[in-house]
């Protein structure tokens, strides 16, 4: 299938009404141009808001949410019950026929508990992607996937949305993977928001983490990018989703909005 794209959409840019509206219009335009797309989303700010209303303080370790038994119920409710359907509804309104799934539907994302020195609870990683489900739906729909998966016993896991997007892109061997963020790509200096690293090659990732150039929530992003590039994804862009029409501006050009990942 030509002109395939996997897009990660979420975080703080997903709660800004103007940014969301612009993103949805871009997706509708790409659909009209013949692109086949999967949108993988999280919902961190929305989950945090609900947790705080319930008197719970969100906890993170290396960019991953600590997810106990009560929290996984809230995560599923927010991601699959609200965020997913909001995205689907908006796209359908703009003429991009969208369908929403969680990683639990059709055994789309088989997961296992993530290995970590810290006790993260029900936080998982993708073991296998059911590409048959995606390929059948992508022919006629923009597929919107919430970042949840299950193991063989039916246990639900919260999965980092960047990891989901990269695993899906990897399984489909898509032409392009785009990770939308609220920063200008991967920063060379955490104290200077304009010091973006324009290109990162797979062999540089470990050094960037070890030397403290990349920290926090960007760590799982670039680790996932390295794996996806090495396993068949042609281009990966981490871009500033706050830029108007960012999705359209990176097509066929050098990535001037963020960081591009390449082999090597």
N, C-alpha and C positions, 0 to 999 in steps of 0.2 A: 504494500500500500504506500503510494507516494505522498509526499508532503504531510508527514506525520509529526505531531508535536505533543509533548507532555509539558504541562505548566503547573508549577506549584504556586498557589495563591492563598495568602493567609496573613496572620500577624496583624500588626497595627494598620497596615494599608487596607485590610479587609473591613475595617470598621469606619473608614472615612467615606462618607456618602459620595463625594465628588470623584474620588479615586476609583471606588467601586463602579460607578456609572461609566467612567471612561474605559475601565478594563472590560466591562461587559460589551460595550460598543466595539472595542477592538476585536474581541472574540467573535462577535457577529460578523464583522468585516472579514476576518480570516476565514470563517465558514463560507462566506460568499466567494472567496478566492479559491476554494477547494481544499482547504486544510482539514485534516482529520485530527481531532484533538481529544486529549484526556486532561481534565483539570483535577489535580489532587489538592485538597485543602485541609488546613487545620482550623483552629478557632481559639487560639490561646487567650486573647483578650476577653472574648465572650465567656470562656470557661472560668477565667480568673474572676470576672464580675459576679458570676453565680456563686462561686466558692466564697467570696468575700461577703456576699449577702447571707450566706449560711454560717458565717463566723469562722470560716476556715482560711488559713493563710497558704497561698500557693507556694510550693517548694520545688526547686530545680537543682539538678546536679549536672554540670557540664552541658547545660542547655536542654536537658531532658526533664520532663515533669515527673516528680515523684507521685505515683498513682496507686493509692490504696484501694480497698474494696468499695468504699463509699465514693471515692473520686472517679473510679472507672464508670460508675453509673451516671454521674453528672457529665463526664466527658462524652459518653455515648448519646445522652439526651441532647446535649448542645450541638455536637457535630452532625449527627445523622437526623435529628429531629428538627433543628432550626437552620443552622448554617447551610447545610447541603441543600435544603429545599428553597432557601432564599436565593441561592445562586442559580438553581435550576429555574425558578420562577422568573428571575430577571432575564436570563438568556432566552427563554421561550418568548417573553414579551417583545424582545428585540429581533425575533425571527431566526434565532439560532436554536434548532430543535435539541433540547437538552434532556438528559435522563440522569437521575441521581442514584448512586449506590453507596453502600459502605463496603469496606473490605470483607465484611461478613457475607454479603449477598453473593450467591452462586459460588461460594468458596473462592472468592476473588483473591483474597490475600491470606495465604497460610502463614501463620506467625509462630514464633516461639519467644519465650522470655529472654530479654536481652541480657548478655553477660556484663556484669558491672560489679566493682568492688563495693559500691554503695547499694543499699536495699531500695530499689526504685519501685518495687511493687509490681503492678500489672503493666509494665512497659515492655513492649515487644519489638522484634525486628522481623522483617519479611523474609520468609524462607522460600516461598514460591508464589508466582503470580499466575492466575488462570487467564492466559492470554486469549483463549477461545471466547470467553465472555466478552472481553474488551473488543476483539476484532469483529465480532458479530454486531455489536452495538455501534461501533465507530463508523460504520458504513452510512448510517442514517442519523446519528446523534453526536452531539458533544457530550462526552461521558464525564460526569462529575463524581469524584470519589472522595469520601471522607476517610480520614486516616485511622481506621480501626481494622483489626484482623482477629482471627481466631486460630487456636491450635486444633489438633486432631480431636481433642476432647471437648471442644466447644468453648473453651475459656477465651473471653474477650481481652484483647490487649490494645492499649493506647500506643500508637506508633508515631514517631516524629514524621511530620508531613513531608519534609525534604527527603527523608529516607524512602518514604512511600513513592514519591515522584521519581526518584532516581532508579528505584527497583523496577517500577512500571516501564520507564523509558528503556532501561536495560533489557527487560524481557521482550519488549516490542521492537528493540533495536531501532528506535526512532531517529529521524534526522536531527531533531533538535529537542533539547531539554532547557526550559527556562524556569529559573527560580526567582520569583519576585520578592524583593525585600524593601525595607524602609531606610536603607543606607545605600551609598553609592558603590556597591560591590564590596569586594574584600579589601579592607584598608591596610595600607603599609604601615600606618602609624595610628594607633587607636585614639590619639589626642588630636589628630588632624583629619577631619572628615573629608577633605579633598584629596587625600593621598591614596587614591585607589590603585591597586595593582591591576594593570590592564589585561595581562595574560598570566595564567598559572599553568604550568605543565605538571602532569601527574607525579613526576619524580620529585617535585618541590614540596608537596603537601606535608610530608612528615617533618621536614625541617621548619616549615612555617609554624607548625604547632609546637614543636620542641623549643623553638626560640621565642615563643610567646608573641609572635606577630599576630597569629589567629587565636582568639580566645572565645569562651562562652558559647553562645548559640551558633556561632559561625563554624565551630569545630565539626559537628555532625554534618553540616552542609558540605564542607570541602572534602571530608572523608567519603561521603556518598558520591560526590562528583568524581573523585579519583576512580572509584570502583566502576562507575558507569562508563567513563571514558575508556577504561581498560577493557571493558566487556561489550563494546560495540556501539555506544551512542556517539554520533558524529560530532555534534557541537553542544556545549553546555554554556549557558550564560546566566550569571547572577547579576540582575539589573535592578536599578532603582525604580520600583513600581509607582512612585509618586510623580514621575515625569509623564506629562500628557502623551498618550498614544505610544507609550514605551514599547509595547508589543509589536507595533507596526514599524517603529523606527529601527529596530535591530535586524530586520529581515534583509538579507542580501548585502549587509554592510559589516564593517568592523564594529565591534561592540564598544561604543563610546559612552554607554550609559552605565557601565559596570565592569565586571571581570569575566573574561572568556577562558574556559578550560579547554586544553588541548592535550594530545598525547605527548609522550616524551619525558 
